[in-house]
Amino acid sequence: MSNRQTYPADALFPLRGDLSAEAGATSVEVIGLQNIPIAPNPRIDGYELTYVAANGDLEWLPDAFNPLFASLYPGDVIVWNGSEWTNAQLPDIDDFEVNGSPL
């Protein structure tokens, strides 16, 4: 690799900050991004690294939209209820009336 750099081991360890490795380690662990810690919860396929302000960390969480879209059927719509997106089926056209008469 043209961009690979080598340094004496004693000049690198211990690694701190967003990386963690002790002297003699053969691997490096990313423990944060720009000093925001990454929670140790397991990575799961389809999950995204998400900032959680309440905890002040980054966590692997499911994509908020995937389960919602997976539950949609043709003719469904999604609406914002003030706190989250929800699946809202359109009312049946037979339920509408104009001046007391069905459409």
ABEGO torsion letter per residue (X at the ends): XAABBBBBAAAAOBBBEABBBBBGBABBBBABBGGBBBBABBBBBGBBBBBBAAAGBBBBBBBAAAAAAAABBBGBBBBBAGABBBBBBBBBAAABBBGGBBX
